[in-house]
Amino acid sequence: MCAIGAAPNNLLKTQFPTTDPDETIGKIIDFFKSYPHLKQLAAIGIASFGPLDLDKRSPTYGYITTTPKNSWSNINIVQMIRSRLNVPVAIDTDVNGAALGEQVWGAARGLDTFIYLTAGTGIGGGGIVNGGLIHGLLHPEMGHICIPHDRQKDPYKGCCPYHGDCLEGLASGKAMELRWGQPPERLPFDHPAWELEADYLAMALSNFIYTTSPQRIIMGGGLMKNPGLMPAVRYKIVQYLNGYVRSAAITKDIDRYIVSPALGDLAGVVGALELAKRIGQET
Amino acid sequence: MCAIGAAPNNLLKTQFPTTDPDETIGKIIDFFKSYPHLKQLAAIGIASFGPLDLDKRSPTYGYITTTPKNSWSNINIVQMIRSRLNVPVAIDTDVNGAALGEQVWGAARGLDTFIYLTAGTGIGGGGIVNGGLIHGLLHPEMGHICIPHDRQKDPYKGCCPYHGDCLEGLASGKAMELRWGQPPERLPFDHPAWELEADYLAMALSNFIYTTSPQRIIMGGGLMKNPGLMPAVRYKIVQYLNGYVRSAAITKDIDRYIVSPALGDLAGVVGALELAKRIGQET
């Protein structure tokens, strides 16, 4: 998804599938170059799938690194775009981008510590702690935490090429499809798949709560379009925490604690806009 | 442990067991009141076991809340100390305190994002992200994350009164004692208890790495005094991450990535000193 603008209420947008790097980046460049006011383009922000090298001192800064999407590994996406558009380019993960979008214009306004999780084909998480995007050594890879896996209840072995039955390996859309033999959007709302899914997501959220103590958790991604999933996750998380975290936000107001992105599917591209704005102001 | 001073190299210290609140706080007050230069005491910092209410807008700010140590629940420790010493009092968790001590004077100097984990009778974690202590909604309770528990390999059901087989329920010193029938300090270094312990701790650390992307992890607490445990945790964590996190800090330099506290058992009290310094400067 590509967009041009200064705020989410007035964006010129386009959208096309991610294929191989040359074709995809070619289409990105074409979109921006066709903009009639190209000279007004001040900066580009990218919110990309990862893992990414975000260490500015690294020789591979701005690269997509160990992604399982093979033709995309070791692609210097920042340089490929900067060299052809000649503006400053900022990059972060898709989920950190979405978190930033939600903080500036969405469901996390006024918060300094929160998590953004997406559950779709894959699972990813990003967030803001003490007002800043989580970076540290690299960037979060919340989809790859390990969680309890009861093989009697769920014999599916998991599909993560790195970890087998990590969170993404058990609870991603891809795992659901492989476990049940059909894509999640075709599984009826009352299929037992969804209760298992809510279980895994609630375990993951309880771990994120115990680790970073977020003021809110935003859950986006294709799987969350099943209207029963969010309420089930909320119910189960209160069960898992079992009264240990004594905060009214959780014990009395869980519907406002675990929420959908206010920007919907635009959270990522709006976050990229904010990344662009910040690098434009720096330079 | 109580200390008076301005820096860790010159502290007047004392230590006594934590019994009930009245007796323990009585001894704390006696220690400070017996200081010959009491008038120079500018502020008190407390790094306490929790959970604590650290929300300054809350009516129970400064309280120990849902602790399983029964006589300590709903104790207003800040007020009990402030009212008798008449100086500003700051409070944070013992592990956030230890993290702060290590950042200012120890193994985390120069870092802005890291974790401090203690594995002793209980398990607790705190840390700093983007330069500030992790607070958000409350404070981290990293000992209570859920991790995989293979009941065939380890039939012990876990001892956490809230969660059964969470990290603390499976891997705390208390869990080791209940599982093996003797306290961990009496289990020989080659007892299988230690490999299981390294497994659980490495799973937990990999989750913390995927969630907050720390630049370093500091591991203190009584269990880490077994000299074989730290190397085993380092070895297993590299196995669990399985090449997914492509950082030389992990793949080539794990001995400097997972480390002991430079301040040893003083990390917490030195962090409390820093908390005191900061509140003294504020007021």
Boltz contact constraints between the chains, C-beta under 6 A:
constraints:
  - contact:
      token1: [A, 65]
      token2: [B, 246]
      max_distance: 6.0
  - contact:
      token1: [A, 66]
      token2: [B, 246]
      max_distance: 6.0
  - contact:
      token1: [A, 113]
      token2: [B, 136]
      max_distance: 6.0
  - contact:
      token1: [A, 129]
      token2: [B, 129]
      max_distance: 6.0
  - contact:
      token1: [A, 129]
      token2: [B, 130]
      max_distance: 6.0
  - contact:
      token1: [A, 130]
      token2: [B, 129]
      max_distance: 6.0
  - contact:
      token1: [A, 130]
      token2: [B, 130]
      max_distance: 6.0
  - contact:
      token1: [A, 130]
      token2: [B, 132]
      max_distance: 6.0
  - contact:
      token1: [A, 132]
      token2: [B, 130]
      max_distance: 6.0
  - contact:
      token1: [A, 136]
      token2: [B, 113]
      max_distance: 6.0
  - contact:
      token1: [A, 136]
      token2: [B, 213]
      max_distance: 6.0
  - contact:
      token1: [A, 136]
      token2: [B, 214]
      max_distance: 6.0
  - contact:
      token1: [A, 136]
      token2: [B, 215]
      max_distance: 6.0
  - contact:
      token1: [A, 137]
      token2: [B, 213]
      max_distance: 6.0
  - contact:
      token1: [A, 137]
      token2: [B, 215]
      max_distance: 6.0
  - contact:
      token1: [A, 137]
      token2: [B, 247]
      max_distance: 6.0
  - contact:
      token1: [A, 138]
      token2: [B, 213]
      max_distance: 6.0
  - contact:
      token1: [A, 138]
      token2: [B, 247]
      max_distance: 6.0
  - contact:
      token1: [A, 139]
      token2: [B, 213]
      max_distance: 6.0
  - contact:
      token1: [A, 140]
      token2: [B, 211]
      max_distance: 6.0
  - contact:
      token1: [A, 140]
      token2: [B, 213]
      max_distance: 6.0
  - contact:
      token1: [A, 141]
      token2: [B, 210]
      max_distance: 6.0
  - contact:
      token1: [A, 142]
      token2: [B, 210]
      max_distance: 6.0
  - contact:
      token1: [A, 142]
      token2: [B, 211]
      max_distance: 6.0
  - contact:
      token1: [A, 144]
      token2: [B, 210]
      max_distance: 6.0
  - contact:
      token1: [A, 145]
      token2: [B, 207]
      max_distance: 6.0
  - contact:
      token1: [A, 145]
      token2: [B, 210]
      max_distance: 6.0
  - contact:
      token1: [A, 146]
      token2: [B, 148]
      max_distance: 6.0
  - contact:
      token1: [A, 146]
      token2: [B, 203]
      max_distance: 6.0
  - contact:
      token1: [A, 148]
      token2: [B, 146]
      max_distance: 6.0
  - contact:
      token1: [A, 148]
      token2: [B, 148]
      max_distance: 6.0
  - contact:
      token1: [A, 148]
      token2: [B, 149]
      max_distance: 6.0
  - contact:
      token1: [A, 149]
      token2: [B, 148]
      max_distance: 6.0
  - contact:
      token1: [A, 162]
      token2: [B, 242]
      max_distance: 6.0
  - contact:
      token1: [A, 162]
      token2: [B, 244]
      max_distance: 6.0
  - contact:
      token1: [A, 203]
      token2: [B, 146]
      max_distance: 6.0
  - contact:
      token1: [A, 207]
      token2: [B, 145]
      max_distance: 6.0
  - contact:
      token1: [A, 210]
      token2: [B, 141]
      max_distance: 6.0
  - contact:
      token1: [A, 210]
      token2: [B, 142]
      max_distance: 6.0
  - contact:
      token1: [A, 210]
      token2: [B, 144]
      max_distance: 6.0
  - contact:
      token1: [A, 210]
      token2: [B, 145]
      max_distance: 6.0
  - contact:
      token1: [A, 211]
      token2: [B, 140]
      max_distance: 6.0
  - contact:
      token1: [A, 211]
      token2: [B, 142]
      max_distance: 6.0
  - contact:
      token1: [A, 211]
      token2: [B, 211]
      max_distance: 6.0
  - contact:
      token1: [A, 213]
      token2: [B, 136]
      max_distance: 6.0
  - contact:
      token1: [A, 213]
      token2: [B, 137]
      max_distance: 6.0
  - contact:
      token1: [A, 213]
      token2: [B, 138]
      max_distance: 6.0
  - contact:
      token1: [A, 213]
      token2: [B, 139]
      max_distance: 6.0
  - contact:
      token1: [A, 213]
      token2: [B, 140]
      max_distance: 6.0
  - contact:
      token1: [A, 214]
      token2: [B, 136]
      max_distance: 6.0
  - contact:
      token1: [A, 215]
      token2: [B, 136]
      max_distance: 6.0
  - contact:
      token1: [A, 215]
      token2: [B, 137]
      max_distance: 6.0
  - contact:
      token1: [A, 242]
      token2: [B, 162]
      max_distance: 6.0
  - contact:
      token1: [A, 244]
      token2: [B, 162]
      max_distance: 6.0
  - contact:
      token1: [A, 246]
      token2: [B, 65]
      max_distance: 6.0
  - contact:
      token1: [A, 246]
      token2: [B, 66]
      max_distance: 6.0
  - contact:
      token1: [A, 247]
      token2: [B, 137]
      max_distance: 6.0
  - contact:
      token1: [A, 247]
      token2: [B, 138]
      max_distance: 6.0
